[in-house]
């Protein structure tokens, strides 16, 4: 068939150069797709699951206000509320499925609580998760362990939390002594303890919790804040929890803290120690409040560090 005859024939059947469909319209989607990112760590598999985000004012940062404004502007962050992602990390060791933190559920409002959809997108049923390791008992890390109705979100899982955090946040006496506007911060612990009962178990900071995952002592943000070191062979990943919050500020100037840190000096010292270790030993870090998927490497630069996100790639 000559080229002229071919073009005429395909145009007649609606196939001619795809021009028939070029004017088709689709509605604006109006939202982001459910986010799940998967990577290899030695023989382990790590999946970042985006629970959503929270907006917090820049005034929660504790440091020189002028410097903070300068750092936020240099990072391209607009003036006004800081939009912090809420990432969770699912580790498949080959023997267990372990979730590191569980997001904030709808207790934080409509912008969080997407972990169940993210799990579904990753092909995981909540009943498959064996253990949930919580960095600390603040709502944006713990509320996601419990359904809106108060049941266990992960019906077959054991939830592990460092003992000092359970002792503090699970204490009715501490709640009664807290200022009235701070008492809602105890609700996440109350709901998790009620839902899981003896399936919520404590550990000592620094313990190995399962083969390949151990607690890293990081008290400061809360009395029992724990980071987690995940290791398979020579590959290592350090889950930072709330050892840091605001990337354009606390990576370059790790001495800046947040108002949520119960021990400002302790939180500052923990961040300095962990950042130095991660950069010096070339350990991947996984951050709850860094742009999805929240995993990368740190490089020492001047007074602070630069964060290099991992490349997106298939494996």
Rosetta blueprint (number, residue, H / E / L):
1 X L
2 X L
3 X H
4 X H
5 X H
6 X H
7 X H
8 X H
9 X H
10 X H
11 X H
12 X H
13 X L
14 X L
15 X L
16 X H
17 X H
18 X H
19 X H
20 X H
21 X H
22 X L
23 X L
24 X L
25 X L
26 X L
27 X L
28 X L
29 X L
30 X L
31 X L
32 X L
33 X L
34 X L
35 X L
36 X E
37 X E
38 X E
39 X E
40 X E
41 X E
42 X L
43 X L
44 X E
45 X E
46 X E
47 X E
48 X E
49 X E
50 X E
51 X E
52 X E
53 X E
54 X E
55 X E
56 X E
57 X L
58 X H
59 X H
60 X H
61 X E
62 X E
63 X L
64 X L
65 X H
66 X H
67 X H
68 X H
69 X H
70 X H
71 X H
72 X H
73 X H
74 X H
75 X L
76 X L
77 X L
78 X L
79 X L
80 X L
81 X L
82 X E
83 X E
84 X E
85 X E
86 X E
87 X E
88 X E
89 X E
90 X E
91 X E
92 X E
93 X L
94 X L
95 X L
96 X L
97 X E
98 X E
99 X E
100 X E
101 X L
102 X L
103 X L
104 X L
105 X H
106 X H
107 X H
108 X H
109 X L
110 X L
111 X L
112 X L
113 X L
114 X L
115 X H
116 X H
117 X H
118 X H
119 X H
120 X H
121 X H
122 X L
123 X L
124 X L
125 X L
126 X H
127 X H
128 X H
129 X L
130 X L
131 X E
132 X E
133 X E
134 X L
135 X L
136 X L
137 X L
138 X L
139 X H
140 X H
141 X H
142 X H
143 X H
144 X H
145 X H
146 X E
147 X L
148 X L
149 X L
150 X L
151 X L
152 X E
153 X L
154 X L
155 X L
156 X L
157 X L
158 X E
159 X E
160 X E
161 X E
162 X E
163 X H
164 X H
165 X H
166 X H
167 X H
168 X H
169 X H
170 X L
171 X L
172 X H
173 X H
174 X H
175 X H
176 X H
177 X H
178 X L
179 X L
180 X H
181 X H
182 X H
183 X H
184 X H
185 X H
186 X H
187 X H
188 X H
189 X H
190 X H
191 X H
192 X H
193 X H
194 X H
195 X H
196 X H
197 X H
198 X H
199 X H
200 X E
201 X E
202 X E
203 X E
204 X L
205 X L
206 X L
207 X L
208 X E
209 X E
210 X E
211 X L
212 X L
213 X E
214 X E
215 X E
216 X E
217 X E
218 X L
219 X L
220 X L
221 X L
222 X L
223 X L
224 X L
225 X L
226 X E
227 X E
228 X E
229 X E
230 X E
231 X E
232 X E
233 X L
234 X L
235 X E
236 X E
237 X E
238 X E
239 X E
240 X E
241 X E
242 X L
243 X L
244 X L
245 X L
246 X L
247 X H
248 X H
249 X H
250 X H
251 X L
252 X L
253 X L
254 X L
255 X L
256 X L
257 X E
258 X E
259 X L
260 X L
261 X L
262 X L
263 X L
264 X H
265 X H
266 X H
267 X H
268 X H
269 X H
270 X H
271 X H
272 X H
273 X H
274 X H
275 X H
276 X H
277 X H
278 X H
279 X H
280 X H
281 X L
282 X L
283 X L
284 X E
285 X E
286 X E
287 X E
288 X L
289 X L
290 X L
291 X L
292 X L
293 X L
294 X L
295 X E
296 X E
297 X E
298 X E
299 X E
300 X E
301 X E
302 X L
303 X L
304 X E
305 X E
306 X E
307 X E
308 X E
309 X E
310 X L
311 X L
312 X L
313 X L
314 X L
315 X L
